[in-house]
Amino acid sequence: MMQQKTGGWVARFVVVVIVALGIVQMADAANVNFTVNPAFEQEYITGSPPAIGAGRTDVVRDDLGESRGVWEFGLPAMAPGYTLNSAAVKSYVSALQGSTTVNADVNFHGYAGNGVFNGAGDGTVPFNQVARTGPMLTGGARLDPLNVAYLQSRYAAGSTHIGLMGYAEVAGYRTGFSNAGQLGPTQLTVNATVPDTGTVVSRPVVDAKVSTSDMVNYVLTDGEGTINTQYLPGANVDRRGILEYHLGGVPDGATITAAKIAFNLQAITYSGSDGPNVRLYGYSGNGLAELSDKDQMFNLLAVGSSTTSTGPYEVDLSTTLIESLLSSGTDYLGIVALGSADGHQLGFYTNEAGFSPPATLSVTYAIPEPAAMSLLLAPLAMFMRRRRR
């Protein structure tokens, strides 16, 4: 009898362990939901179509001409092994105007973007419908599904951006999409499944320079191929880099186990063995380069080592601070690159350089699994208590 009881106990325990292990196995992936702000939102206009007003991106087609909306979104990096589940165009239609009795309707045609508005090059891309509003009688908030297979194709092709061109399906109607200057920009939303451990390697969605010649009045400059940092207040020189990265591919609640940023230096100044470094401060970003970002120097992520050579230059970053900044609810990590304290220059390539990689951020994460482990250990404890009886 004792042998039968023991066998039954073992059998029941094995079943429980198998079930619990199955649950643990199911926890090897996590869902992420993130929103991407546009790199730009523009109108491509031919003729003289009537405009709705400022603060909107107009989509209209009539006898006087045509206005097509053009948006591009940087593709956030995700760890290898991800799966795209769904995507949508999130917008706010702040105005509808027209004299016909037919409902307004806007088609979104997809193309491979580069983050820079190319005028006719973007406004006249071949029709390739990837999303559509459908007939609209009224404006307001919208969430229109986007063809996830097309989005996946952009990732598979190694594209840095996806572009959307908005075309008025119905002539005579004007649709005004709110932009960042009004009720918020048109955005891309994505749901994906990612591994519970992985490394996200991200290019900056913005890399800009803030500079001054009098230590009082600062100017934001974007679109240059390099950022040359230098901090020499005695000579009224202060040039800082503003970098922002989309880290929506890192699951909420994940532990950051490693982080580093890799620059490709194109210019430095030094004296003997005394070379420059860079001081890096983190902040919660929004995907936009703004002049006020220059003052976000409250969280020191790292001070790089001094260097006397150009080329690759890596800096390990504080994982604790990055984890804290991402927990604030933003998908964007901002970094201010302040010049070396010794006054030497340190310059690095940006996205706009084209021929060289920009400052690239690598973040390694892991999802804690205490809940899954407790499911495994709880039955063991229960049966052990029964066994002692």
N, C-alpha and C positions, 0 to 999 in steps of 0.2 A: 504493500500500500504506500509505504513511504517513497518507494521508487516511482510509483505512478504519480504521486503528488509532485515530486521534484520534476518529473518530465513535463507535467502539465504546466508548472510554474515557468520552466525554461521555455516551453513553446509559446506561452502567452507573452513572456518577456521579449522573445525574438520578434514576434509579430509587432509589438509596440515599438521596438527599436527600429524595425524596418519602416513602419509608418512615420516615426519621428525623423528618421534619416531622409525620407521622402520629402517631408516638410522642410528640412534644412536645405535639401537640394533645390526645392522650389524657391528658397530665399537667395539663390545665387545671382539674382538679377533684380533690378529696381526700376520703377517707372520714374521718368523725369518729365516735367512740364515746364517749358520756358517760352518767353516772349522776346522777340528780336525787334529792336527799333531800326528804322531805315537808315542806311548810309546817306541817302538823300531822298527828297520827294520833289519832283519837278513836273513841269508841263512842257510838252512838245507841241508847239502851235504852228499851224499853217493858215494863212488867210487872216481874217479878223473876226473870230467868233466872239460873241458877247461874254464878258466875264461875269462871274457871280459876285466876286468880292475878295478882299484880302483874307489871308488866314486859311485858304482852301486850295486844294488841288482840283482844278476843273477837268471834267470829262464831258465833251460836247461835240456834236457834229450837226451842222446845218448848212444852209446855202452860203453863209458868209465865211465859213471856214471850219476848222476843226482844232480841238485841244485834246491831247491824249495825256493821261497821267502816267508818270514813270517813277517807279520806286525800285530801289535795290537794297537787299538785306544780306549782311555778312552771314555765312553759314557757321554756326558755333561748332567747335570741335567736340567730339565724343570719343570715349575709349573704344578701341577695336572690339568688335563683337556686338555692337549696338544694333537695334532694330527700330526703324521708324514706324510708328503706329498710325499717326494721323497728323494733319497740319491744316491750318486755316488762315485766311486773311481777316484780320481783326481791324475794323474801321468804324468811323463815325461819319455818317452822311449828314452834314450840317445844313444842306440846302438842296432842294429840287426845284427846278424851274422849267417851264415849257408850255407850249401852246397847243400841243396835240392831246388827244384823249388816250393815247397809248402810254402804258407805264414805262418809266425809265428802266434801263437795263444796261449793266456794264459787264463786259467780258475782260478778264485778266489773262494776258498772254505771257507765257514764261520764256525767259532767255538766260543765257549765262552772262552775268554781269562782272564788273571789276571794281565796283564801289565809286566810280567816277561817272558823272553825267556826260554822255557823249552826243547830246543833241539828237540829230536825225539818226545816228547810229543806234540809239536806244528807242527812239520814238517810232521808227519804221521797221522794227524787227518783224520777221515772218509771223503770221498768226499761228499761235500754238496755245489754244485755250487750256488753262490749268485751273481756273476758278471763275465763278460767275455769280453776280449778285442775284440774278433773276429779276423779274418785274418788280419795281418798287413804286408804291403809291405814296409812301411817307419816308422821311429820313429817320435818323437815330442810329443807335449802336448796331453793328452788324458783325456776324462771324460766319464767313462763307468758306466752306470746305475747299481745300487746295489738293490737287492731285498728288498724293504722297509718292506715287511711283516716279513722277517727274522730279520731285524733290530728291528722292533717292538717287536718281540718275545724275543730278548735279553733284551730290556727294561722291558718287562713284567716279565721276570724271575729274575729281580733284578741284572743282570750282571753288573759288573763295566767296562768291556771292551768287545769289539768285535774283534775277530781275523780273519785274512785273510791269507790263504795259497795259494801261486801262483804256479800253476802246468803247465808245458809245454804240451799243447794238441798235438802239432806236434813234433815228434822226429827229431833231427838234427838241430833245430834252437835254437839259444841262444838270449834271450831278456834281455837287461840290463835296469833296472829301476833306474833312478837317485835317489840318496839319499841325506840326509842333507849335506853331504860333497861335493856335486857337484852342481847340478842345483835345489836343493830342494827336499824334501822327498815326497813319496807317501802319499796322504792325503785322508780323508773322508769328503765329503761335504753333508750337510743335509739341507732340507727345511722343516719347520714345522709351524703349526699354534698354537699359545699359547694364554691363556687368557690375557685380557688387564690389569688385576691385579693378582698378585700371588706372591708366594715365591719360589725361587730356592734354594735348599739345595744341596751343592756341596762338594764332597770329593776332596782333592788336586790331580791334575794330576801328580805333582811331590812334594816330600817333602824330602829335602836333608839338609846336614849340611856343613857349612863352618867354618873352625877352623884354628888357628895358635898357635905356641908356642914361637914366637918372635915378634909378632905384625907387621911383614913385609911380610913374606911368608905365604900365605893362601892355604889351601887344601880343595877341594870339595869332600865330601863323601856321597854317596847315597846307599840306600839298607839296612840301619840299622833300627831296630825296634823302636828306640827312638831318639829324638834330645834333648840334654841337653844344654840349653843356659846358658851362663855365660859371663859377661863382667867385667874383672879385669885387666886392662892394666898394673897396677903396678907390677903384677906378670906374665905378658906376656900371659894372658889367654883371649881369645876371641872366643866364639863359638856361631854362629848364625844359625838360621833356614831359609831356602829358601823354600817358599811355592808358588805354582801357581795353580789357579783355572780357569776352563773353564766356562765362563758366557755367552756363545752364546745363551742360552735360555732366556736371558733378551732382550726384543725388543729394537731396536735402538730408541733413543729419549725418553725412559721411565724415569720417575722420581723415584729415589731410595728413598723409604720412611723409610726403616730400614735395618740395616746390623749388623751382629754379627758373631764372630768366637768362636767356642766351642772346647776347648782343653780337653783332659783327661790326667791330670798330673800324672806322675809316680814317680817323684823324685823332692824334693826341699831341700834347706838348709835355715835355718833361725836362728835368735837369739832372744829369748824372743818373743815379739809381732812383731818384725821386720822381715817381710817375703818378699820374692821376688815378683816382677811383671815382665811384659814383655812389651817391646816397639815395636810397630808394624808400619812399614813403607810400603806404597803402591807404586807400579810401574806398567807400562804396560808390561805384560809378553809375552812370545811366546810359552809356554808349555814345555820349556826345563829348566833344572837346569844348570846354567852356573856360573862359578866362579865370573864373573863380576857382577852378581846379588847382591852380598854382599854390593856393594857400592850404591845401589839404595835407598838411605835414604834421600829423599828430601820432601816426603809427609807423614807427621805423621798422621796415621789413628787413633791411640789411644795409651794410656798408661793404661795397665790393673791395677786393684787394687792389693794391696799386699795381699798375702795369706800365711797361715801357715799350709795348709793341701793339700794333694794330692786328686785326683779325678776330678770331673767336674769343669771347670774353664772357664767362658764366658767373652768376652770382646766386648762391643759395639763399632762399627766402624763409622768413619765419612762418612755419606751418600753423602755429597757434593763432597768429594774427590774421592770416588768410581765412582760416576756419571761422574766426570771430566775425570778420567783415562779410563773409558770405551768409552767415546766419542772420544778417540784418534784413533779409528778404529780397535783396537784389541779385540779379544774375551777372552783374558786371563788377569786375575788380579793376579799380583805378590805381595807377602808380605814377607818382611824381618822381622824376629823375633829377635830382639836384646836383649841381656841379661839385667837383672836388674841393675840399676845404683848403687845399694848398694853392688854389687859384689856377691850376693847370686845366687845359681843355681836354674833353673826352667826347668824341663825336661818333655816332653810330647811324647805320642805314635804317630807313623807314620802309613802309609798304610801297611808297611811290618810287623808290629806287628801281624796282623792277628786276634788276639783275642780281640782287643780293637779298637774302632773307632778312626780314625786319627783326626787331626784338621779340623773341618767341618765348612764351611762357609754358612751362610744363608743370602740371599739378597731378600728383599721384594720390589716390584716395582709397579708402576701404570702408565698407558699411559694417558697423558692429552688428553681431548676431546674438545678443544675449537672449532674446525671446525664443529664437529657434533652439538654442542650446538648452534653455530651461524646459522646453517641450521634450527634449530628449532625456534629460536627467530626472525630471519629475516622476515618470513611471518607474524608473529604477529605484528611486527612494521609496516609493509606495510599496513595491514588491519586496524590497529589502526589509521594510517594517513588518510586512506580513510574514516573511520567511523567519524572522526572529521569534515570532509567536509560535 
